[in-house]
Amino acid sequence: MKAQEVLCRYAAGERNFCNANLRGANFREQDLSGADFSGADIRSARFANATLRGVNFTQAQAGLQRRWMVVQLLLITAIAAVAGFLQVITGALATIFLDSTIFSGPLEQAIGLGTYIFLVLATYAAIAFQGFKISAFGSVLIAVAVAVAFAVAFAVAFAGAFAGAFAGAVAGAVAGAFAGSLLSVYVGWRVLKEDDKFEIIRGFGLALAAVGGTSFAGADLTGATFLEARLKSANFANSRQKETVLTRVCWKSAGKINQARLGSSILQDKRVRMLLTVPEKGYRQDLCETDLRGADLSSVTLEAANLTRAILSDALLINAVLKDAILTEAQAINADFTGACLTGATLEAWNIDSSTTLKHIDCQYVFLRETPDAKGSRERRPHNPDKVFQPGDFEKFFKEMLDEVQILIRNGIDPIAFRAAFQQLMEQNPDITQDAIKSVEKQGEDVLVTLQVPEGTDKGKVEQDFDNGYQLGLKEGRTVAMLESAPKFEKLAFLLAEKDVTTIQRTEVMTGNDQSQRINIQGNVNQSAVTLGDSNQVSNQINQLGETETQAQLKNLLNQLQAAIESEPELSEEEKTEALVEVGEIAAAGQSPQDGPMKKAAKRSLNALKGITLGLGETTKLATTVKGLLDAIALLFCL
């Protein structure tokens, strides 16, 4: 079938060209997306710079037509002739050092023999140990320079003796040819083993073998299929005009792919080539730092494989088996894990974003640490070893992580600078509101603030805007105006402040009660007089909870929490006041624990209570009690 006929039928809407004879057809720069060439004979066909997205080449026969085999034979003969000529020169050079008419005396003969042996050994050793690389050729040049210097010196001294050296040159050429043959056998063996040191020779051989073969140079083969295709002498290198695109190409069971010219594609890596052509061989394989960018790894077996720092961006991992695999620091931007099995996988610091597809994941649990910490924990999720993810839990867990921005504030938090930073952040990012604060955690001397942001938010910009605002707030200093400008953050400021605060007076209406409570703070935070009001008011709010099972459990937990707060000697009166206010708000939210706004209010109060304990020692009664109580309360609100 001629190329023009295929193009006409394609333009008419036909896509089925199965088993067609397309030997030598020229489809250069044509768009044949979606065509079916399964079983077709495409030997010596030219698809250079063509658009072949989604094309089916299943069981297609690529390679050379017979006439191109003849051309290659002629090229090989010419190269062999040149190589033979060079070997003759090498042999002739050998006779200079070995011919007795030149080096007549015993000393001269010994020097000549030694020089020749040095030259041969230096050359062969450089090639054997360093391969055909610049370093090896540099070593050879140094050896040749030394040998030539010796030859010139003796040539000047014994110029008349060269006339009788021709006969010896023939014998030297034979000896040089024999030694060269041994080296050729060794080099050929290392090339077949795909030794990186001889990649230049292998690349040259593949380029020669691809002359006249099926050419995909510069083609866009996104989503194409080469299932069980024979690809010997095919050319996938870049063309002069365009790069060859091999994104998400199926190479399963493709034959002779190691004898195709693969250019700069990921298939150059022998490990990657094996994985893509024989997917079941990925079990326990060391694929550390492999480039699998854009690879089609659908249904591939990667159980217990080491994919540390592997590049999986744009890759298809649909239904892939990644059980117990190590994905530490793996790059998986825009990767598709739909239906993949990730039970027991290690996901420490793996890089995903909103473009990463995590649908219908088969996963019972994962680990967020590759190496156990001092307590032997690998950060299992879910934390409870007797608990496993239910269908959909994995997506929810990591989707929430994807929509988080974590900001580390060094050496404690300045509340006024924090307010200024967040105010600026909201002004520059209207989709972020005051409810975005998910948690505030103390990490040694530092504080980690976690923000919930809308999907698709530029997280780098969010962090940069916050950092800029925080530095600005530090420069402007603490002012009452700042405190009054963002009243919803006032609690956080009091909880985390470590410096003096000027006199402030505020009135807050307690949720769920018509009575109001005035909190007066004078002087500085560490030496303030606080009017706590009637603490029974908090008890009343707790007692107003209903009699459902959830509310009864919540009432019990809040009573324990109130008692722990009131009896904690390390809390100042101001901190106790703030803590009890939050307890009252949780009690009010408990009237409708499944209501959206109520859940948000409870979540904010829980985070504030966690903030209160940041400055307490780990051995205090409140610190040892509050974590379990707050976690239990969060569960009742399904947080």
C-alpha positions, 0 to 999 in steps of 0.5 A: 500500500502506497503512502498516498493511498493511506493518507487519502483513506485516513483523510476520509475517516478510515483508521484501520490499516491492520496488516498493511504492507507499508515497506518504504512508505514516507509519512514524514510530517503527516498526522496519523493520530489514532490510526491502527497499524497493528501487524503492519510491515513498516520496514524502512517506513519514514514517520519522521516528525509525524504526529502519531498520538495513540497509534497502534503498532501492535505486532508491527514489523519495523527494521530494514528492507533488503536493499538497505541491508546491502548499503549497510554491508558496504558501509561496514566493509568500508569501515573495516578497510579503514580499521585494517589500514590503521592496524597496518600502520600500528604493525609498521610502528611496531617494527620500528621498535623490534627490527634488528636493523634499526636497533642493532645492539642489545641495549637498543633492542631492549629499549625498542621492545620495552617501548613497544610493549609499553605502547601496546599495554598502555593503549589496551589497558586504557580501553579495557578499563576506561572504555571509549571515553575522553579519559581513555583517549587522553591516556592513549595519546600520552602513551603514543606521545612517549612512544613517538618521541622515542621513535623520532630520537632513534630515527634521527640516530639511525636514519639510514637503517629505515630502508631495510625495515620494510620486511619487518613491517609486514611481520609487525603488521600481522602481530598488530592485527592479531592483538587488535583482533583480541581487543575487538573481541573484548570490546564487542563483548562489553558492548553486548553487555551494554557496558557504559564505558563503551556506550560510544561504540554501542551508540555508533553501532546502533546509529549505523544499524538504523540507517535506512530502518524505520524512522520515528525521529522527531515523531510525537508518539504520545500514547502509542502502542508497540505491544509485541512489535519488532523494533530492530533497527528502528530509529527513535532519536531526535530529528534535527527539527523536533524532539521525539515524544515517547510519553506514555508509550506501551512497550510491553513485550516489544522485541529487539528494542535493545537493537533500536536507536533510542536517542536520549529517551528513558529507554537508554537505561537498561533497567527501565527498558527491562521494566517497560518490556517485561513488566512482571520483572519489576518485583523487588527491583532496585530502581533507585533514581531511575527516570521513568518520566512519562512511562506507561507502567499500567499493571506493572509489578513493582511490589517491594521495588526501590523507587527512591528518588525515581522520577514518575512525573507524567507516568501512568501507574493505572492498576500498578502493584506497588505493595511494600514499594519504597517511594521515598522522595519520588517525583510523582507530579501529574502521575496517574495512580488510578486503581494502584495497590499501595498497601505498605508503601513508604511515601516519605517526602514523595512529591505529589500535587493536585495534578496527581490522580489518586482514585480508587486506590487499593490501600490498607495502610502506608508508612511516612518514614522509611527509617524508624525513629528513636521509638521505632515508629515509621509513622504508619497511617492509620496510626492504630496498627489494628486499623486499616484504610476503608475504600476512599480513605487514602484519597481523602487523607492525601487530598487533605495533605495536598491542600495544605501549606505548612509554614515553619516559624523559627524561634517561636511565634510573634503574635503581632507579626503573625496577625500582620502576616495573615492579614496581608496573606488574605488581602493578596489571596482572597480565597484564603480566610481566617478559617484556613488555620488548621493547626499550630504545633510547637516543634522544639523552639519553632512553631509549625503553622498548617493552613488549609488552602483551596485546590489549585492554590500556588503554595509557593506564593502563599508561603512567600506572601506570609513570610513577607508579611511576617517580616514586615510585622516584626519591623513595625512592632507590637501595636494595639492597632494591630491587635484590634484590626484582627479580633479573631486572632486575638486568642492566638496572640495571647496564647503564644505571646511572650513579650509585654502587651499594652493594656487591652479591654474587650467584651466577648459574648459567650455562645449559647448564653445571653450573659456576657463576660468581660475580660480585663488584662492590664500590664503584661501577659506574665503579670496580669490581673484577670477577672475570670467571672463565674466558672459555673457558666462553662459548667452550665454550657456543658450541662445543656448538652442533650442526651444522645449517646454522642452528646453524653460522651462529649459532656463527660469529656468536656467535664474532664477537660474543664477539671484538668484546666482549672487544676493546672498550676502552670497555667496563668489565670489568663490562659485558664480563662482562654481555655475555658472559653474554648471549652464553652464554645465546644459545648455550644457546638456539641448541640449540633455536632454534625452541622458544618459551621458547628464542626468548624467552630469546634475545630477552631477551639480544639486547635486553640486548646492545643496551642495553650499546651504548647508552652507546658512541660510534657510531664504536667497533668494537663499535657498528659491528659489533654491530647487524649481528650482532644483526640476523643472530642475530635472523633465525636465531631468526625474531625 
